[in-house]
Amino acid sequence: MRDSPRSVLPRGASAHPVVRHLLPGFARAAPALLAAALLPAASAADDGWAVAVEAVQLELAGHDRHVLTDRATDAAGAASESTLDLETESALGYRAEIRYGRGRWSYGLDFLIHRTSQDAGPRIGAATAGGSRTFLVGGGQVVSDDPAERLYYERLEDTTVELWTLDLYASRALASGPRGELRWLVGLKTADFDNDYRAVAGIEETGGLRLDAASNYDRMHGPLVGLAGDRERGRHRFTGFLGQSVVTGDVELSSQAREFVGPPSREVDAPIAEISSTRFRTTKSETIPITELRLAWRIRLGGRFAVGLGAFASRWWDVSVPPGVVAGAALDTLDESTIELYGLAASLSVDL
């Protein structure tokens, strides 16, 4: 008679402490910006209204979790092991800015939104004669010593990362010349980050484990400071921005492992014939420093319109991510990632 898959939950580990230094990286990066201040951010402090929109091909690094350990032992007792990690896909993000300038002062709103998927696998395997095969996942494991039984792991739809930021700021010129300007900037940043993980592991036609985990932030708010500069050469404008913010808010962390019999359902919201389940849920306060750098070149087309290209980079420090996802971890194992976003942008701007 075939054994059902078993869920083994090791003891959890403590979460990392909340970040205590509020401006990491800013002091190191500021001299580089100052040195190139009149080359490099947002639009120059021209009087009146200006609107810019960007499409940014973004990569997200630092968040590819190790979700499966595949262990095999043969009849002689020789063991082998391989792993499977999530891969965060490159995807378009979108940014929009509205600015109003008057004299040495300007005021603006800057919005960025990005959504991408994480992929892994699938992985299929079976034990050799006289050996065993184990698929170790977050929240449990699936074990078989029958070569006729095929073990599987599959990442399901809705394994995603979603984030957005909204900056409200005021900026004043520090130094200016006939072709360029350096400005300081102060404001308020609002941010949101959500990450969902869904997967299934088991033995074909026998049963398995359905895995779901999430980290869902409430709106986070905090101060924003920065430096911006621009330089014009004929129809060309080179701009840059370096900003540091620190946002604070609550995050809800949840995970569950449901053991079921029979074939799996790959629909995210479909009912599951579960025979047992283990769940974890907690809420905690978070403080996340966010460092952001933007560089851009724009060329005026004539009249009020301009197009351009640019580069974008952002680092989110010590973000709480879905618990119990790493292979071998208990469901209540808290985890953090320092997430980096970077990519190239194409822009269209208009002076109103």
Secondary structure by P-SEA (a helix, b strand, c coil): ccccbbbbbcbbbbccccccccccccccaaaaaaacccccccccccccbbbbbbcccccccccccccbbbbbbcccccccccbbbbbbbbbbbbbbbbbbbccccccbbbbbbbbbbbbbbcbbbbbccccccccccccccccccccccccccccccccccccbbbbbbbbbbcccccccccccccccccbbbbbbbbbccccccccbbbbbbbccccbbbbbbbbccccccccccccccccbbbbbbbbbbbbcbbbbbccccccccccccccccbbbbbbbbbbbbbbbbbbbbbbbbcccccccccbbbbbbbcccccccccccccccccccccbbbbbbccccccccc
